[in-house]
Amino acid sequence: MNKITIRELHIKTGQWVRKAALGDDVVITDRGRPVATLTALDERDLITPFSRRSVLPEFEALPVVSGDSSRYVSEDRERE
């Protein structure tokens, strides 16, 4: 895995994107702190349109929630 600065990415974007495309992950740092990564795209994700993708069994098993989901989010925020 390579670590580069934002400036290095700016200067040599094409080089770093091609490295990532070959499977060599690149971590981009800002003032020494990791802020993003470049990784190879899994082309299988591009083949199946989103509307035809199947739902994972883990999501199928979740209970159906009725009403406005913002209420549940607010309740969750109020918990400690």
LOFIKOL-641138 format. One line per 8 residues: number of its first residue (from 1); their letters; for each residue y, x, z of N, C-alpha, C. Coordinates in Angstrom, 2 decimals. Layout:
N
NUM> a> Y/X/Z/Y/X/Z/Y/X/Z; ...
***
This chain:
80
1> mnkitire> -1.17/0.84/0.00/0.00/0.00/0.00/1.24/0.89/0.00; 2.17/0.57/-0.88/3.41/1.32/-0.98/4.51/0.65/-0.20; 5.41/1.45/0.37/6.61/0.93/1.03/7.81/1.46/0.27; 8.70/0.53/-0.13/9.90/0.94/-0.84/11.10/0.18/-0.28; 12.28/0.73/-0.53/13.51/0.05/-0.10/13.95/-0.94/-1.18; 14.85/-1.83/-0.79/15.41/-2.77/-1.76/16.09/-2.00/-2.89; 16.77/-0.92/-2.54/17.45/-0.11/-3.57/16.45/0.46/-4.57; 15.33/0.98/-4.06/14.29/1.52/-4.95/13.73/0.42/-5.86
9> lhiktgqw> 13.54/-0.77/-5.30/13.07/-1.89/-6.10/14.10/-2.23/-7.19; 15.36/-2.21/-6.83/16.42/-2.51/-7.79/16.43/-1.50/-8.94; 16.27/-0.25/-8.61/16.34/0.81/-9.61/15.11/0.81/-10.53; 13.93/0.58/-9.96/12.68/0.69/-10.72/11.85/-0.59/-10.65; 12.49/-1.73/-10.84/11.79/-3.02/-10.71/10.54/-3.09/-11.58; 10.67/-2.76/-12.86/9.53/-2.84/-13.77/8.35/-2.01/-13.32; 8.62/-0.79/-12.87/7.55/0.10/-12.41/6.81/-0.52/-11.23; 7.56/-1.05/-10.25/6.92/-1.60/-9.05/6.19/-2.91/-9.34
17> vrkaalgd> 6.71/-3.72/-10.25/6.03/-4.96/-10.61/4.71/-4.64/-11.32; 4.71/-3.65/-12.21/3.47/-3.27/-12.88/2.45/-2.73/-11.89; 2.89/-1.95/-10.89/1.95/-1.45/-9.87/1.34/-2.62/-9.10; 2.17/-3.57/-8.72/1.67/-4.73/-7.98/0.69/-5.53/-8.83; 0.98/-5.67/-10.12/0.10/-6.41/-11.03/-1.28/-5.77/-11.12; -1.36/-4.47/-10.92/-2.64/-3.76/-10.95/-3.39/-3.86/-9.63; -2.78/-4.54/-8.64/-3.45/-4.73/-7.36/-2.97/-3.82/-6.26; -1.96/-3.02/-6.52/-1.42/-2.10/-5.53/-0.23/-2.77/-4.82
25> dvvitdrg> -0.48/-3.41/-3.68/0.57/-4.14/-2.97/1.76/-3.25/-2.64; 2.95/-3.85/-2.70/4.18/-3.12/-2.43/4.95/-3.88/-1.36; 5.31/-3.19/-0.26/6.12/-3.77/0.80/7.55/-3.32/0.60; 8.48/-4.28/0.59/9.90/-3.97/0.41/10.55/-4.00/1.78; 11.33/-2.97/2.07/11.99/-2.87/3.36/13.51/-2.94/3.20; 14.15/-3.44/4.24/15.61/-3.47/4.33/15.98/-2.77/5.62; 16.58/-1.60/5.47/16.95/-0.77/6.63/15.74/-0.49/7.53; 14.61/-0.22/6.88/13.40/0.16/7.60/12.55/-1.01/8.07
33> rpvatlta> 13.02/-2.23/7.89/12.29/-3.41/8.35/11.64/-4.11/7.16; 10.32/-4.34/7.19/9.66/-5.02/6.09/10.21/-6.44/5.92; 10.56/-6.80/4.68/11.14/-8.12/4.43/10.41/-8.92/3.35; 9.63/-8.26/2.50/8.93/-8.96/1.43/7.79/-8.10/0.90; 6.92/-8.75/0.13/5.85/-8.00/-0.52/5.75/-8.41/-1.98; 5.31/-7.48/-2.80/4.94/-7.76/-4.18/3.43/-7.65/-4.24; 2.78/-8.68/-4.71/1.33/-8.66/-4.84/0.93/-9.21/-6.20; -0.26/-8.88/-6.62/-0.76/-9.37/-7.90/-0.93/-10.88/-7.84
41> lderdlit> -0.62/-11.53/-8.92/-0.80/-12.96/-9.04/-2.25/-13.26/-9.36; -2.81/-14.22/-8.67/-4.18/-14.65/-8.97/-4.10/-15.65/-10.12; -4.52/-15.22/-11.29/-4.38/-16.05/-12.48/-5.17/-17.36/-12.40; -6.16/-17.43/-11.53/-6.89/-18.69/-11.36/-5.97/-19.80/-10.87; -4.92/-19.43/-10.10/-3.97/-20.43/-9.63/-3.16/-21.03/-10.78; -3.06/-20.32/-11.88/-2.28/-20.81/-13.02/-3.09/-21.70/-13.94; -4.41/-21.61/-13.85/-5.28/-22.33/-14.78/-5.33/-23.83/-14.46; -5.47/-24.17/-13.19/-5.61/-25.56/-12.80/-4.24/-26.12/-12.41
49> pfsrrsvl> -3.76/-27.14/-13.12/-2.49/-27.74/-12.74/-2.56/-28.30/-11.32; -1.47/-28.27/-10.64/-1.42/-28.72/-9.25/-1.98/-30.12/-9.09; -1.67/-31.00/-10.01/-2.12/-32.40/-9.90/-3.63/-32.54/-9.97; -4.33/-31.55/-10.49/-5.79/-31.62/-10.61/-6.52/-30.75/-9.60; -5.80/-30.12/-8.69/-6.45/-29.30/-7.68/-7.09/-30.17/-6.62; -8.17/-29.69/-6.04/-8.86/-30.46/-5.00/-8.29/-30.13/-3.63; -8.42/-31.08/-2.74/-7.94/-30.92/-1.37/-9.02/-30.21/-0.56; -8.62/-29.24/0.25/-9.57/-28.53/1.09/-10.19/-29.48/2.11
57> pefealpv> -11.46/-29.29/2.44/-12.12/-30.16/3.42/-11.39/-30.20/4.77; -10.77/-29.09/5.14/-10.04/-29.04/6.42/-8.89/-30.05/6.43; -8.25/-30.23/5.29/-7.16/-31.19/5.22/-7.67/-32.62/5.12; -8.79/-32.81/4.45/-9.39/-34.14/4.36/-9.76/-34.66/5.74; -10.14/-33.75/6.65/-10.59/-34.15/7.98/-9.44/-34.51/8.92; -8.20/-34.22/8.54/-7.06/-34.54/9.41/-6.86/-36.05/9.49; -6.43/-36.53/10.67/-6.22/-37.97/10.80/-5.01/-38.43/9.98; -5.05/-39.67/9.53/-3.93/-40.25/8.81/-2.86/-40.63/9.82
65> vsgdssry> -1.63/-40.24/9.54/-0.52/-40.51/10.45/0.37/-41.55/9.79; 0.66/-42.60/10.54/1.54/-43.62/9.98/2.95/-43.42/10.52; 3.91/-43.93/9.79/5.29/-43.86/10.24/5.99/-42.61/9.73; 7.15/-42.39/10.30/8.01/-41.28/9.90/7.56/-39.99/10.58; 7.23/-38.99/9.79/6.74/-37.72/10.36/7.81/-36.99/11.16; 9.09/-37.27/10.91/10.15/-36.58/11.66/10.07/-36.88/13.15; 9.55/-38.08/13.51/9.38/-38.41/14.92/8.40/-37.44/15.58; 7.31/-37.14/14.88/6.31/-36.22/15.43/6.86/-34.80/15.54
73> vsedrere> 7.64/-34.42/14.57/8.26/-33.09/14.60/9.22/-33.00/15.79; 10.02/-34.03/16.01/10.95/-34.04/17.15/10.21/-33.97/18.47; 9.13/-34.75/18.59/8.34/-34.72/19.81/7.75/-33.34/20.05; 7.28/-32.71/19.00/6.70/-31.38/19.12/7.75/-30.37/19.58; 8.96/-30.49/19.09/10.03/-29.57/19.48/10.40/-29.71/20.94; 10.28/-30.92/21.46/10.66/-31.19/22.86/9.62/-30.70/23.85; 8.39/-30.47/23.37/7.34/-29.97/24.26/7.60/-28.51/24.62; 7.12/-28.11/25.75/7.25/-26.70/26.13/5.96/-25.99/26.03
***
